[in-house]
Amino acid sequence: MAWGSSSSSSSSSSNYDVFLSFRGEDTRHAFTGHLYKALHDKGIHTFIDDEKLQRGEQITRALMEAIQDSRVAITVLSQNYASSSFCLDELATILHCHQRKRLLVIPVFYKVDPSDVRHQKGSYAEALEKLETRFQHDPEKLQKWKMALKQVADLSGYHFKEGDGYEFKFIEKIVERVSREINPRTLHVADYPVGLESRVLDVRRLLDAGSDDGVHMIGIHGMGGLGKSTLARAVYNELIIAEKFDGFCFLANVREKSDKKDGLEHLQRILLSEILGEKNISLTSTQQGISIIQSRLKGKKVLLILDDVNTHGQLQAIGRRDWFGPGSKIIITTRDEQLLAYHEVNETYEMKELNQKDALQLLTWNAFKKEKADPTYVEVLHRVVAYASGLPLALEVIGSHLVGKSIEAWESAIKQYKRIPKKEILDVLTVSFDALEEEEQKVFLDIACCLKGWTLTEVEHILPGLYDDCMKHNIGVLVEKSLIKVSWGDGVVNMHDLIQDMGRRIDQQRSSKEPGKRRRLWLTKDIIQVLDDNSGTSEIQMISLDLSLSEKETTIDWNGNAFRKIKNLKILFIRNGTCHMQVISKLHYVIWVPWLKEGKFKEYILFMLLINKFTSILFI
């Protein structure tokens, strides 16, 4: 056996990133073996055949299915590749899948000239002469092999010549390209994608309507928590497999990202980088980004998802129909149906609540981690489904809260749900919050009010100043209860808008009516009142002031004395603030940092960690 990535018995049920086609006696224990290891070390799932497979005359059904189940085929065309009828059958199958737009083929010309392969010269001519004798009764097969060799030689690939440098560097280039091709493809959709299949089909029908001459643009709209982004990810995954695009990009959380400094330019850079495959794209303004997108992407067939859009300006900056080539498909998710009409998105899909069957299934998976629950739970499950009103987010959170709980605990929870008006779906989520320990609740409220969008590393660095050293445990509990999520890629701590709204409502309801006596201040008007009135107290531990959220320019005039009463202030965030040196000078416990200059902080976030006095200042 070779390295054991697969076997003929298992290949039909597996999906592979890469299928390796090669002449075993030429390169198995040298170049191809090193290439396989490099791919494997990068976590790229690669099919490499059993040595025994190539002893036969014909390609097996298992091998054909392995080719069909792969995303990329690398053909290592070596000196004696064409001497094997097995290899040539394999190559013909690979080219057939490529022509159906289901397989990317990367030829590697290993110590052979591409022209020898294309025109069947040199060792390739000698090999085919011998095969013509063996297969003189089957001229069609011979012609098919010759055509496959010509076609593969016409594809863009890699040529390694004898004495042409280090093989490992050559292999690195191939692995880097494969990594680029497969990594951005599929996205995680959901742990339990209940009720998605029919919705995906509905959206696909809208996208497939009409010809390939124009750009297809549709909108998915509905209230928060219904799973619009989840549906968009599922459609995206299907399309990148079913169709061939020049580039594809899923821009997640457009609303949140565009609110940050240079937010639209950042989204434009991501769009250009993802589709063009270029790094370090520099933009000086949104207008420049628009111009570059128009000129660089005009003729490209792209798949673009704009997730959670909430303003016309965002669509004008990153998603206009006439910027992309024929056959392009653009999907927009938003809570605002009118925004779609304003942008002339005529095909729309309204996201609705789950039906009772799917809602029950989703709740069961989240609460019991399997398809069917114990029959004794059926009644309480149906009662919870009724209160959740088909909202997937509520079902996920409630189900996670009741994992492993007895029927009595379910009954107790339902009684608590009954005290919450059915129309107030956000209040349903409060039940999960109430199940947290006191410190876990405080951490959740800190994140909901002030720290959503920060990375896990930053949160775990900032909050221990307020608590004992149990932050990893507290964060872990919040993740388990589906109250927060940590992104796999960038490690950002996030939560659904409904959950954040619920947390902020709880903070307001449980806090003193006097802002100066609250633990955390995050509403601009409350912060202004406390600083203007000099009404702060030792109760305040965290202040988060985001002036970018104000519709008009806001000026806060305070002196250093405003902070003297806030003796236990530990954390202060100021976004998009203006601060003058005469003010800073009165805060005698601020440590001077070279970046701190009179006038605006530009658009930086100012983070100050204080322990009775400012001990550090960090610009982000």
Helices and strands as residue ranges (DSSP letters): G 11-13, E 16-22, H 24-27, H 31-41, E 46-47, G 51-55, H 61-68, E 70-77, G 81-83, H 85-99, E 104-110, H 114-118, H 123-134, H 139-153, E 158-160, H 167-182, H 196-208, E 216-221, H 228-242, E 247-251, H 254-258, H 263-276, H 286-297, E 302-309, H 312-318, G 321-323, E 329-334, H 337-342, E 347-350, H 356-368, G 375-377, H 378-388, H 392-401, H 407-418, H 425-434, H 438-446, I 447-451, H 456-462, G 463-465, H 471-480, E 485-486, E 493-494, H 497-510, G 515-517, E 520-521, H 524-533, E 542-546, G 547-549, G 560-563, E 571-575, E 578-579, H 581-586, E 599-600, E 605-610, E 614-619
